[in-house]
Amino acid sequence: MKKRDERIILIAILAAGALIRVFHLLFWYKTPYWNGLFLDELYHHIWAKSIVDSGPMPSGVFFRAPLYPYLLSMFYAVFGNSGLAPRIFQHVVGIITTIAVFYTVRRVVAGRVWAYLAALLWVLNPIQVFFESRLLLDSLFACGVVWFIYLALIAKEERRYYFVTGIILGFLAILRPTALVFVPVVIVFLWGGKKSAILKLIVGIILPIIPVTLSNLANGDFVLIASQGGINFYIGNNPKSDGSSAVVPEFSWNWRYSQCVRLAEKNIGRELKPSQVSRYYFKKGLKFIVSNPSRAIKLYIKKLALLVGAREIGNNGSIRIMLQGSILKYFLWIGWGLIFPLGIFGIIFGKLRHKTFLSAIFFVYFALLLAFFVCSRFRLPLVAVLLPLAASGAKQLWLEIKNKNIYKLLIFAILLILPQVISSKLYTDEKSIHYFSLGNIYLRSGRLDKALTQYKEVLKLNPLARSVNLNIGALYFRLGLVDSAEHYFREEVAVGGEVCRALSNIGALKRLKGELDSALIYGSKAYKMCSDEPAVAFNYIKALLSNKNFEKAAKAADTIARNFSGEPALLNICGVAKLRASDTSAAESLFVKAFEAKPKLLVEQYELGTIYSQRSGLAPSLARSRAMALFNLSQIVLRRGGRDSAKVLLSKCISTDSTLAVAFGAMGAIYLSEGKLDSAYFFLKSAENKGLKSPELFFNIASVHARKGKFAKAILYLKKAVEADSTFRIARDALKSIRKFIP
């Protein structure tokens, strides 16, 4: 075949890949998943935005490898954060990588047709295309593995590109540190040439990693790339592990890194660095394996079945359901269920060059995945490794068909059927997980009716599903249906789900209803069960304050402020507790810490729980927490007679969060005390026009009207103040007094 014909066929393959990507991207754009980011997509998105907004310098040791968020931030800085540009980039990289697949197979398998087959298996692979359309690193990592193998083969055969091969591997490592397992394999493979060539390879590997390591050192710890390894190992090796879910058993699916740190520090008895936290959880995982060998063996057999099985496993939703309506659903047969049997057949019977190297790369990464947990996006790099082996397997299969070798054809039939059988035997609750994830997307975007529909679907499939009733309760609370919210929180307790959070939420509802004794009972019970949960600690202190148990609240604040030193909302409420206990100095210190809290740690330390609750509106945002800190500081300054300083703080407070009603009310009170009625009225009325509501705001507007002799309007606003807070005694008393002036 002429070179020109080869290029035409290759271009046609690339065009086919581009076409299905265009159709899929248009479909994906119309789905709720495009903007409804969750789990790692949301994490990458917020980290990238943080880099754009606050600069590239990290403020902590990296929990996860930083390359992808930094790459994403470059697109956000240039094209905005809609997510279109990085998705297009990932699709383009996927298409271009087809060329590397083609020429890799050309080097190791005789016959162009098998290289064309491998190129088609890559460019039409629905899972690769699917992850190219997500804000996840997996598609780029798989592409990088293809280029790494291609360059390593060139280095072996032509004695060049050692440094470039090393550079690619180094960048893969800061994209996903698991790539480091390829280092000894490629060094052994390329050994035998000049020592300077191997040195170039090693230097190339090290160069991209050095800045990340130095950044971690500058932030107080020696961590080569990221500190997540130990926790990930424990996730895949504990008594409750199912082999595929990213769940820390002590904290459920919505775990926070800070919770993991506090647990480790509590058990060790001292403050730990990120590397020490990682080692702690790695040892916990090893302890499970050593002390429970039979359970560990069963778990590893299950992980092996998940890894070999044909089912595409989404660790946060059903891939098959997500692809309903996409052109990719017609190509699902080209996925793992076909490539894996062909690849294994190629390893056993195929005739190809550098078979040992390719097989070693496959088995090393295969074993690594078993050590952690399994899902489709984590095994995607294995597809990249298997393609040359699969091409060889396909060629050998064709020869066996021609030779009518029943024995080998039977072996291939077993290899083809076995993954399907394994998948059919493994029960996975992927439908309910999918509907739950979709419900969470709708909840965070404020589409409450659609969220409720998804949650109800989950309960139909699995009435005992964790967190579903909890989220329905939160949904009804946002709708103002307090009784319905309480019902579903109680249902969460009844099914043994997120019991602690549900009890805490019931306590919060009781407090809002004015049932203060019940609020404290539920709040205390929840806090005893899980004092490491920020929302639970918050509700507990609020319950103590509502019951005027100021001394106990102040005592609890010492522990809570120490445990949650990076949580501004908790530092604020702890400061309030200290203030109510007349410890003004401690309160002021806590308010200052709340205002100075650094947001970047949310992303660098994988604080997904905080990110979720802030985006869903179920917890105060960083801006609101900072504004509250400034407001509280202004009240301390005002008590000391610093009226002008208080006004400065309140102005800064309002500029930080223009929806904080109490700040407008406080500013109005200062203007009133200065006798500046027009300024006070303008300020307070502007607040009301923005839709702000608070008893203080209404009371101060009433005071302005009363001083101007407009008693009818004063009465109107005093009534509003009482309606907003029936316990607002000063408003009730003023309402009684002012009515004496009305005939």
Secondary structure as the mmCIF struct_conf table of DSSP 4:
data_model
#
loop_
_struct_conf.conf_type_id
_struct_conf.id
_struct_conf.beg_label_comp_id
_struct_conf.beg_label_asym_id
_struct_conf.beg_label_seq_id
_struct_conf.end_label_comp_id
_struct_conf.end_label_asym_id
_struct_conf.end_label_seq_id
HELX_RH_AL_P HELX_RH_AL_P1 LYS A 3 TYR A 29
TURN_TY1_P TURN_TY1_P1 LYS A 30 LYS A 30
BEND BEND1 THR A 31 THR A 31
TURN_TY1_P TURN_TY1_P2 PRO A 32 ASN A 35
TURN_TY1_P TURN_TY1_P3 LEU A 39 LEU A 39
HELX_RH_AL_P HELX_RH_AL_P2 ASP A 40 SER A 54
BEND BEND2 PRO A 56 PRO A 56
BEND BEND3 SER A 59 GLY A 60
BEND BEND4 PHE A 63 ARG A 64
HELX_RH_AL_P HELX_RH_AL_P3 LEU A 67 PHE A 79
BEND BEND5 ASN A 81 GLY A 83
HELX_RH_AL_P HELX_RH_AL_P4 LEU A 84 VAL A 108
BEND BEND6 VAL A 109 GLY A 111
HELX_RH_AL_P HELX_RH_AL_P5 ARG A 112 VAL A 123
TURN_TY1_P TURN_TY1_P4 LEU A 124 LEU A 124
HELX_RH_AL_P HELX_RH_AL_P6 PRO A 126 GLU A 132
TURN_TY1_P TURN_TY1_P5 SER A 133 LEU A 135
BEND BEND7 LEU A 137 LEU A 137
HELX_RH_AL_P HELX_RH_AL_P7 ASP A 138 GLU A 158
BEND BEND8 ARG A 159 ARG A 159
HELX_RH_AL_P HELX_RH_AL_P8 TYR A 162 LEU A 175
HELX_RH_3T_P HELX_RH_3T_P1 PRO A 177 VAL A 181
HELX_RH_AL_P HELX_RH_AL_P9 PHE A 182 LEU A 190
TURN_TY1_P TURN_TY1_P6 TRP A 191 GLY A 192
BEND BEND9 GLY A 193 GLY A 193
HELX_RH_AL_P HELX_RH_AL_P10 LYS A 195 ALA A 218
TURN_TY1_P TURN_TY1_P7 ASN A 219 GLY A 220
BEND BEND10 LEU A 224 ILE A 225
BEND BEND11 SER A 227 SER A 227
HELX_RH_AL_P HELX_RH_AL_P11 GLY A 229 ILE A 235
TURN_TY1_P TURN_TY1_P8 GLY A 236 GLY A 236
BEND BEND12 ASN A 237 ASN A 238
TURN_TY1_P TURN_TY1_P9 PRO A 239 LYS A 240
BEND BEND13 GLY A 243 SER A 244
STRN STRN1 VAL A 248 VAL A 248
TURN_TY1_P TURN_TY1_P10 PRO A 249 PHE A 251
STRN STRN2 SER A 252 SER A 252
TURN_TY1_P TURN_TY1_P11 TRP A 253 ASN A 254
HELX_RH_AL_P HELX_RH_AL_P12 TYR A 257 ILE A 268
TURN_TY1_P TURN_TY1_P12 GLY A 269 GLY A 269
BEND BEND14 ARG A 270 ARG A 270
HELX_RH_AL_P HELX_RH_AL_P13 PRO A 274 SER A 291
HELX_RH_AL_P HELX_RH_AL_P14 PRO A 293 VAL A 308
BEND BEND15 GLY A 309 ARG A 311
HELX_LH_PP_P HELX_LH_PP_P1 GLU A 312 GLY A 314
TURN_TY1_P TURN_TY1_P13 ASN A 315 ASN A 316
BEND BEND16 GLY A 317 GLY A 317
HELX_RH_AL_P HELX_RH_AL_P15 ILE A 319 MET A 322
TURN_TY1_P TURN_TY1_P14 LEU A 323 GLY A 325
BEND BEND17 SER A 326 SER A 326
HELX_RH_3T_P HELX_RH_3T_P2 ILE A 327 ILE A 334
BEND BEND18 GLY A 335 GLY A 335
HELX_RH_AL_P HELX_RH_AL_P16 TRP A 336 PHE A 349
TURN_TY1_P TURN_TY1_P15 ARG A 353 HIS A 354
HELX_RH_AL_P HELX_RH_AL_P17 LYS A 355 ALA A 371
BEND BEND19 PHE A 372 PHE A 372
HELX_RH_AL_P HELX_RH_AL_P18 SER A 376 ASN A 403
TURN_TY1_P TURN_TY1_P16 LYS A 404 LYS A 404
HELX_RH_AL_P HELX_RH_AL_P19 ILE A 406 LYS A 425
BEND BEND20 LEU A 426 LEU A 426
HELX_RH_AL_P HELX_RH_AL_P20 GLU A 430 ARG A 444
TURN_TY1_P TURN_TY1_P17 SER A 445 GLY A 446
HELX_RH_AL_P HELX_RH_AL_P21 LEU A 448 LEU A 461
TURN_TY1_P TURN_TY1_P18 PRO A 463 LEU A 464
TURN_TY1_P TURN_TY1_P19 ARG A 466 SER A 467
HELX_RH_AL_P HELX_RH_AL_P22 VAL A 468 ARG A 478
TURN_TY1_P TURN_TY1_P20 LEU A 479 GLY A 480
HELX_RH_AL_P HELX_RH_AL_P23 VAL A 482 ALA A 494
TURN_TY1_P TURN_TY1_P21 VAL A 495 GLY A 496
BEND BEND21 GLY A 497 GLU A 498
HELX_RH_AL_P HELX_RH_AL_P24 VAL A 499 LYS A 513
TURN_TY1_P TURN_TY1_P22 GLY A 514 GLY A 514
HELX_RH_AL_P HELX_RH_AL_P25 LEU A 516 MET A 529
TURN_TY1_P TURN_TY1_P23 SER A 531 ASP A 532
HELX_RH_AL_P HELX_RH_AL_P26 PRO A 534 SER A 546
TURN_TY1_P TURN_TY1_P24 ASN A 547 LYS A 548
HELX_RH_AL_P HELX_RH_AL_P27 PHE A 550 ASN A 563
TURN_TY1_P TURN_TY1_P25 PHE A 564 GLY A 566
HELX_RH_AL_P HELX_RH_AL_P28 PRO A 568 ARG A 580
TURN_TY1_P TURN_TY1_P26 ALA A 581 SER A 582
HELX_RH_AL_P HELX_RH_AL_P29 THR A 584 PHE A 595
TURN_TY1_P TURN_TY1_P27 GLU A 596 GLU A 596
TURN_TY1_P TURN_TY1_P28 PRO A 599 LYS A 600
HELX_RH_AL_P HELX_RH_AL_P30 LEU A 601 GLU A 604
TURN_TY1_P TURN_TY1_P29 GLN A 605 TYR A 606
HELX_RH_AL_P HELX_RH_AL_P31 LEU A 608 ARG A 615
TURN_TY1_P TURN_TY1_P30 SER A 616 GLY A 617
BEND BEND22 LEU A 618 ALA A 619
HELX_RH_AL_P HELX_RH_AL_P32 LEU A 622 ARG A 639
TURN_TY1_P TURN_TY1_P31 ARG A 640 GLY A 641
HELX_RH_AL_P HELX_RH_AL_P33 ARG A 643 THR A 656
TURN_TY1_P TURN_TY1_P32 SER A 658 THR A 659
HELX_RH_AL_P HELX_RH_AL_P34 ALA A 661 SER A 673
TURN_TY1_P TURN_TY1_P33 GLU A 674 GLY A 675
HELX_RH_AL_P HELX_RH_AL_P35 LEU A 677 ASN A 689
TURN_TY1_P TURN_TY1_P34 LYS A 690 GLY A 691
HELX_RH_AL_P HELX_RH_AL_P36 PRO A 695 ARG A 707
TURN_TY1_P TURN_TY1_P35 LYS A 708 GLY A 709
HELX_RH_AL_P HELX_RH_AL_P37 PHE A 711 ALA A 724
TURN_TY1_P TURN_TY1_P36 SER A 726 THR A 727
HELX_RH_AL_P HELX_RH_AL_P38 ARG A 729 ILE A 738
HELX_RH_3T_P HELX_RH_3T_P3 ARG A 739 PHE A 741
#
